[in-house]
Amino acid sequence: MTTQQADIKSLLATSATLFNHLTTVPSGEARDAYIERINELLDQRGELLSQLSKEDLEGHQLLPHLIELDQGIQQRLDKVMDTVKQDILNLKKSRKSEAQYANPYDSVRTLDGMYYDGKK
């Protein structure tokens, strides 16, 4: 087995690991470790891809499987991003409502106690 074939098999294994890792999105404290693991796997995958040339991958028997895995990874990464974005929006919304609950008259801008008489 040549180094190119070993690199392609490593790429396939890393891609499959990443694809399987992206099946469920944990919430809370576990999400930080989950995202770190995603970054590690993406870095490994990027290093393997940079070692391989386009000619190495063209016509290889595992190329269709790699393309299918890549598309699945992209879809699952989009879902993870959407989940994280939604959580950030919910957090901002809850912070705003907490602040409004703590001081409900903060947004009201009135000048109490002032009277301006326009007559002379």
PyMOL CGO cylinders between C-alpha atoms (Angstrom):
from pymol import cmd
from pymol.cgo import CYLINDER

trace = [
    CYLINDER, 0.00, 0.00, 0.00, 1.44, 3.36, -0.99, 0.3, 1, 1, 1, 1, 1, 1,
    CYLINDER, 1.44, 3.36, -0.99, 1.42, 6.45, 1.17, 0.3, 1, 1, 1, 1, 1, 1,
    CYLINDER, 1.42, 6.45, 1.17, -1.23, 8.00, -1.06, 0.3, 1, 1, 1, 1, 1, 1,
    CYLINDER, -1.23, 8.00, -1.06, -3.56, 5.07, -0.53, 0.3, 1, 1, 1, 1, 1, 1,
    CYLINDER, -3.56, 5.07, -0.53, -2.89, 5.15, 3.21, 0.3, 1, 1, 1, 1, 1, 1,
    CYLINDER, -2.89, 5.15, 3.21, -3.63, 8.89, 3.25, 0.3, 1, 1, 1, 1, 1, 1,
    CYLINDER, -3.63, 8.89, 3.25, -6.86, 8.35, 1.33, 0.3, 1, 1, 1, 1, 1, 1,
    CYLINDER, -6.86, 8.35, 1.33, -7.93, 5.62, 3.76, 0.3, 1, 1, 1, 1, 1, 1,
    CYLINDER, -7.93, 5.62, 3.76, -7.03, 7.90, 6.70, 0.3, 1, 1, 1, 1, 1, 1,
    CYLINDER, -7.03, 7.90, 6.70, -9.09, 10.65, 5.08, 0.3, 1, 1, 1, 1, 1, 1,
    CYLINDER, -9.09, 10.65, 5.08, -12.00, 8.27, 4.69, 0.3, 1, 1, 1, 1, 1, 1,
    CYLINDER, -12.00, 8.27, 4.69, -11.71, 7.11, 8.32, 0.3, 1, 1, 1, 1, 1, 1,
    CYLINDER, -11.71, 7.11, 8.32, -11.48, 10.69, 9.64, 0.3, 1, 1, 1, 1, 1, 1,
    CYLINDER, -11.48, 10.69, 9.64, -14.42, 11.76, 7.49, 0.3, 1, 1, 1, 1, 1, 1,
    CYLINDER, -14.42, 11.76, 7.49, -16.50, 8.82, 8.73, 0.3, 1, 1, 1, 1, 1, 1,
    CYLINDER, -16.50, 8.82, 8.73, -15.59, 9.64, 12.34, 0.3, 1, 1, 1, 1, 1, 1,
    CYLINDER, -15.59, 9.64, 12.34, -16.61, 13.26, 11.83, 0.3, 1, 1, 1, 1, 1, 1,
    CYLINDER, -16.61, 13.26, 11.83, -19.85, 12.23, 10.12, 0.3, 1, 1, 1, 1, 1, 1,
    CYLINDER, -19.85, 12.23, 10.12, -20.75, 9.93, 13.02, 0.3, 1, 1, 1, 1, 1, 1,
    CYLINDER, -20.75, 9.93, 13.02, -19.76, 12.56, 15.59, 0.3, 1, 1, 1, 1, 1, 1,
    CYLINDER, -19.76, 12.56, 15.59, -22.18, 15.03, 14.01, 0.3, 1, 1, 1, 1, 1, 1,
    CYLINDER, -22.18, 15.03, 14.01, -25.25, 12.82, 14.50, 0.3, 1, 1, 1, 1, 1, 1,
    CYLINDER, -25.25, 12.82, 14.50, -26.45, 14.43, 17.73, 0.3, 1, 1, 1, 1, 1, 1,
    CYLINDER, -26.45, 14.43, 17.73, -25.86, 17.89, 19.16, 0.3, 1, 1, 1, 1, 1, 1,
    CYLINDER, -25.86, 17.89, 19.16, -25.52, 17.91, 22.95, 0.3, 1, 1, 1, 1, 1, 1,
    CYLINDER, -25.52, 17.91, 22.95, -26.69, 20.84, 25.01, 0.3, 1, 1, 1, 1, 1, 1,
    CYLINDER, -26.69, 20.84, 25.01, -25.18, 22.66, 27.93, 0.3, 1, 1, 1, 1, 1, 1,
    CYLINDER, -25.18, 22.66, 27.93, -21.65, 22.03, 29.14, 0.3, 1, 1, 1, 1, 1, 1,
    CYLINDER, -21.65, 22.03, 29.14, -21.09, 19.05, 26.84, 0.3, 1, 1, 1, 1, 1, 1,
    CYLINDER, -21.09, 19.05, 26.84, -21.43, 21.28, 23.78, 0.3, 1, 1, 1, 1, 1, 1,
    CYLINDER, -21.43, 21.28, 23.78, -18.02, 22.92, 24.30, 0.3, 1, 1, 1, 1, 1, 1,
    CYLINDER, -18.02, 22.92, 24.30, -16.22, 19.57, 24.20, 0.3, 1, 1, 1, 1, 1, 1,
    CYLINDER, -16.22, 19.57, 24.20, -18.39, 18.53, 21.26, 0.3, 1, 1, 1, 1, 1, 1,
    CYLINDER, -18.39, 18.53, 21.26, -17.39, 21.61, 19.25, 0.3, 1, 1, 1, 1, 1, 1,
    CYLINDER, -17.39, 21.61, 19.25, -13.72, 21.16, 20.18, 0.3, 1, 1, 1, 1, 1, 1,
    CYLINDER, -13.72, 21.16, 20.18, -13.86, 17.59, 18.88, 0.3, 1, 1, 1, 1, 1, 1,
    CYLINDER, -13.86, 17.59, 18.88, -15.45, 18.83, 15.64, 0.3, 1, 1, 1, 1, 1, 1,
    CYLINDER, -15.45, 18.83, 15.64, -12.61, 21.32, 15.23, 0.3, 1, 1, 1, 1, 1, 1,
    CYLINDER, -12.61, 21.32, 15.23, -9.99, 18.62, 15.87, 0.3, 1, 1, 1, 1, 1, 1,
    CYLINDER, -9.99, 18.62, 15.87, -11.54, 16.31, 13.29, 0.3, 1, 1, 1, 1, 1, 1,
    CYLINDER, -11.54, 16.31, 13.29, -11.86, 19.13, 10.74, 0.3, 1, 1, 1, 1, 1, 1,
    CYLINDER, -11.86, 19.13, 10.74, -8.19, 20.04, 11.29, 0.3, 1, 1, 1, 1, 1, 1,
    CYLINDER, -8.19, 20.04, 11.29, -7.11, 16.41, 10.83, 0.3, 1, 1, 1, 1, 1, 1,
    CYLINDER, -7.11, 16.41, 10.83, -9.20, 16.19, 7.69, 0.3, 1, 1, 1, 1, 1, 1,
    CYLINDER, -9.20, 16.19, 7.69, -7.77, 19.44, 6.35, 0.3, 1, 1, 1, 1, 1, 1,
    CYLINDER, -7.77, 19.44, 6.35, -4.20, 18.24, 6.91, 0.3, 1, 1, 1, 1, 1, 1,
    CYLINDER, -4.20, 18.24, 6.91, -4.92, 14.99, 5.10, 0.3, 1, 1, 1, 1, 1, 1,
    CYLINDER, -4.92, 14.99, 5.10, -6.53, 16.85, 2.20, 0.3, 1, 1, 1, 1, 1, 1,
    CYLINDER, -6.53, 16.85, 2.20, -3.56, 19.21, 1.92, 0.3, 1, 1, 1, 1, 1, 1,
    CYLINDER, -3.56, 19.21, 1.92, -1.20, 16.21, 1.68, 0.3, 1, 1, 1, 1, 1, 1,
    CYLINDER, -1.20, 16.21, 1.68, -3.17, 14.74, -1.21, 0.3, 1, 1, 1, 1, 1, 1,
    CYLINDER, -3.17, 14.74, -1.21, -3.20, 16.26, -4.66, 0.3, 1, 1, 1, 1, 1, 1,
    CYLINDER, -3.20, 16.26, -4.66, -6.20, 16.41, -6.95, 0.3, 1, 1, 1, 1, 1, 1,
    CYLINDER, -6.20, 16.41, -6.95, -4.60, 13.79, -9.17, 0.3, 1, 1, 1, 1, 1, 1,
    CYLINDER, -4.60, 13.79, -9.17, -4.32, 11.40, -6.22, 0.3, 1, 1, 1, 1, 1, 1,
    CYLINDER, -4.32, 11.40, -6.22, -8.06, 11.50, -5.66, 0.3, 1, 1, 1, 1, 1, 1,
    CYLINDER, -8.06, 11.50, -5.66, -9.22, 11.50, -9.28, 0.3, 1, 1, 1, 1, 1, 1,
    CYLINDER, -9.22, 11.50, -9.28, -10.36, 8.10, -10.41, 0.3, 1, 1, 1, 1, 1, 1,
    CYLINDER, -10.36, 8.10, -10.41, -9.81, 6.52, -7.00, 0.3, 1, 1, 1, 1, 1, 1,
    CYLINDER, -9.81, 6.52, -7.00, -12.35, 3.85, -6.11, 0.3, 1, 1, 1, 1, 1, 1,
    CYLINDER, -12.35, 3.85, -6.11, -13.18, 5.54, -2.77, 0.3, 1, 1, 1, 1, 1, 1,
    CYLINDER, -13.18, 5.54, -2.77, -13.82, 8.98, -4.31, 0.3, 1, 1, 1, 1, 1, 1,
    CYLINDER, -13.82, 8.98, -4.31, -17.63, 8.58, -4.62, 0.3, 1, 1, 1, 1, 1, 1,
    CYLINDER, -17.63, 8.58, -4.62, -17.82, 7.48, -0.99, 0.3, 1, 1, 1, 1, 1, 1,
    CYLINDER, -17.82, 7.48, -0.99, -15.67, 10.46, 0.08, 0.3, 1, 1, 1, 1, 1, 1,
    CYLINDER, -15.67, 10.46, 0.08, -17.90, 12.86, -1.85, 0.3, 1, 1, 1, 1, 1, 1,
    CYLINDER, -17.90, 12.86, -1.85, -21.03, 11.37, -0.29, 0.3, 1, 1, 1, 1, 1, 1,
    CYLINDER, -21.03, 11.37, -0.29, -19.50, 11.64, 3.18, 0.3, 1, 1, 1, 1, 1, 1,
    CYLINDER, -19.50, 11.64, 3.18, -18.45, 15.24, 2.52, 0.3, 1, 1, 1, 1, 1, 1,
    CYLINDER, -18.45, 15.24, 2.52, -21.99, 16.20, 1.51, 0.3, 1, 1, 1, 1, 1, 1,
    CYLINDER, -21.99, 16.20, 1.51, -23.39, 14.55, 4.63, 0.3, 1, 1, 1, 1, 1, 1,
    CYLINDER, -23.39, 14.55, 4.63, -20.81, 16.33, 6.79, 0.3, 1, 1, 1, 1, 1, 1,
    CYLINDER, -20.81, 16.33, 6.79, -21.76, 19.67, 5.25, 0.3, 1, 1, 1, 1, 1, 1,
    CYLINDER, -21.76, 19.67, 5.25, -25.46, 19.08, 5.94, 0.3, 1, 1, 1, 1, 1, 1,
    CYLINDER, -25.46, 19.08, 5.94, -24.83, 18.05, 9.52, 0.3, 1, 1, 1, 1, 1, 1,
    CYLINDER, -24.83, 18.05, 9.52, -22.45, 20.96, 10.14, 0.3, 1, 1, 1, 1, 1, 1,
    CYLINDER, -22.45, 20.96, 10.14, -25.17, 23.31, 8.87, 0.3, 1, 1, 1, 1, 1, 1,
    CYLINDER, -25.17, 23.31, 8.87, -27.61, 21.78, 11.36, 0.3, 1, 1, 1, 1, 1, 1,
    CYLINDER, -27.61, 21.78, 11.36, -25.11, 22.20, 14.19, 0.3, 1, 1, 1, 1, 1, 1,
    CYLINDER, -25.11, 22.20, 14.19, -24.53, 25.83, 13.19, 0.3, 1, 1, 1, 1, 1, 1,
    CYLINDER, -24.53, 25.83, 13.19, -28.27, 26.49, 13.06, 0.3, 1, 1, 1, 1, 1, 1,
    CYLINDER, -28.27, 26.49, 13.06, -28.72, 24.95, 16.51, 0.3, 1, 1, 1, 1, 1, 1,
    CYLINDER, -28.72, 24.95, 16.51, -25.92, 27.07, 17.98, 0.3, 1, 1, 1, 1, 1, 1,
    CYLINDER, -25.92, 27.07, 17.98, -27.26, 30.23, 16.30, 0.3, 1, 1, 1, 1, 1, 1,
    CYLINDER, -27.26, 30.23, 16.30, -30.75, 29.55, 17.65, 0.3, 1, 1, 1, 1, 1, 1,
    CYLINDER, -30.75, 29.55, 17.65, -29.37, 29.04, 21.16, 0.3, 1, 1, 1, 1, 1, 1,
    CYLINDER, -29.37, 29.04, 21.16, -27.47, 32.34, 20.93, 0.3, 1, 1, 1, 1, 1, 1,
    CYLINDER, -27.47, 32.34, 20.93, -30.63, 34.15, 19.82, 0.3, 1, 1, 1, 1, 1, 1,
    CYLINDER, -30.63, 34.15, 19.82, -32.61, 32.57, 22.66, 0.3, 1, 1, 1, 1, 1, 1,
    CYLINDER, -32.61, 32.57, 22.66, -29.92, 33.60, 25.14, 0.3, 1, 1, 1, 1, 1, 1,
    CYLINDER, -29.92, 33.60, 25.14, -29.98, 37.20, 23.91, 0.3, 1, 1, 1, 1, 1, 1,
    CYLINDER, -29.98, 37.20, 23.91, -33.76, 37.22, 24.06, 0.3, 1, 1, 1, 1, 1, 1,
    CYLINDER, -33.76, 37.22, 24.06, -33.82, 35.87, 27.62, 0.3, 1, 1, 1, 1, 1, 1,
    CYLINDER, -33.82, 35.87, 27.62, -31.20, 38.38, 28.75, 0.3, 1, 1, 1, 1, 1, 1,
    CYLINDER, -31.20, 38.38, 28.75, -33.26, 41.21, 27.28, 0.3, 1, 1, 1, 1, 1, 1,
    CYLINDER, -33.26, 41.21, 27.28, -36.44, 40.00, 28.95, 0.3, 1, 1, 1, 1, 1, 1,
    CYLINDER, -36.44, 40.00, 28.95, -34.63, 39.55, 32.29, 0.3, 1, 1, 1, 1, 1, 1,
    CYLINDER, -34.63, 39.55, 32.29, -33.32, 43.10, 32.12, 0.3, 1, 1, 1, 1, 1, 1,
    CYLINDER, -33.32, 43.10, 32.12, -36.76, 44.41, 31.21, 0.3, 1, 1, 1, 1, 1, 1,
    CYLINDER, -36.76, 44.41, 31.21, -38.30, 42.48, 34.09, 0.3, 1, 1, 1, 1, 1, 1,
    CYLINDER, -38.30, 42.48, 34.09, -35.74, 43.86, 36.55, 0.3, 1, 1, 1, 1, 1, 1,
    CYLINDER, -35.74, 43.86, 36.55, -36.31, 47.46, 35.45, 0.3, 1, 1, 1, 1, 1, 1,
    CYLINDER, -36.31, 47.46, 35.45, -39.56, 47.73, 33.47, 0.3, 1, 1, 1, 1, 1, 1,
    CYLINDER, -39.56, 47.73, 33.47, -39.44, 51.52, 33.17, 0.3, 1, 1, 1, 1, 1, 1,
    CYLINDER, -39.44, 51.52, 33.17, -35.91, 51.72, 31.80, 0.3, 1, 1, 1, 1, 1, 1,
    CYLINDER, -35.91, 51.72, 31.80, -37.09, 51.93, 28.20, 0.3, 1, 1, 1, 1, 1, 1,
    CYLINDER, -37.09, 51.93, 28.20, -39.64, 54.66, 28.95, 0.3, 1, 1, 1, 1, 1, 1,
    CYLINDER, -39.64, 54.66, 28.95, -38.07, 58.04, 28.32, 0.3, 1, 1, 1, 1, 1, 1,
    CYLINDER, -38.07, 58.04, 28.32, -40.22, 60.74, 29.87, 0.3, 1, 1, 1, 1, 1, 1,
    CYLINDER, -40.22, 60.74, 29.87, -39.35, 64.05, 31.36, 0.3, 1, 1, 1, 1, 1, 1,
    CYLINDER, -39.35, 64.05, 31.36, -41.30, 63.95, 34.59, 0.3, 1, 1, 1, 1, 1, 1,
    CYLINDER, -41.30, 63.95, 34.59, -41.79, 67.14, 36.59, 0.3, 1, 1, 1, 1, 1, 1,
    CYLINDER, -41.79, 67.14, 36.59, -41.05, 69.57, 33.81, 0.3, 1, 1, 1, 1, 1, 1,
    CYLINDER, -41.05, 69.57, 33.81, -43.59, 71.98, 32.45, 0.3, 1, 1, 1, 1, 1, 1,
    CYLINDER, -43.59, 71.98, 32.45, -42.98, 74.34, 29.62, 0.3, 1, 1, 1, 1, 1, 1,
    CYLINDER, -42.98, 74.34, 29.62, -45.37, 77.23, 29.26, 0.3, 1, 1, 1, 1, 1, 1,
    CYLINDER, -45.37, 77.23, 29.26, -45.42, 78.55, 25.77, 0.3, 1, 1, 1, 1, 1, 1,
    CYLINDER, -45.42, 78.55, 25.77, -47.45, 81.67, 26.68, 0.3, 1, 1, 1, 1, 1, 1,
    CYLINDER, -47.45, 81.67, 26.68, -45.83, 84.94, 27.61, 0.3, 1, 1, 1, 1, 1, 1,
]
cmd.load_cgo(trace, "trace")
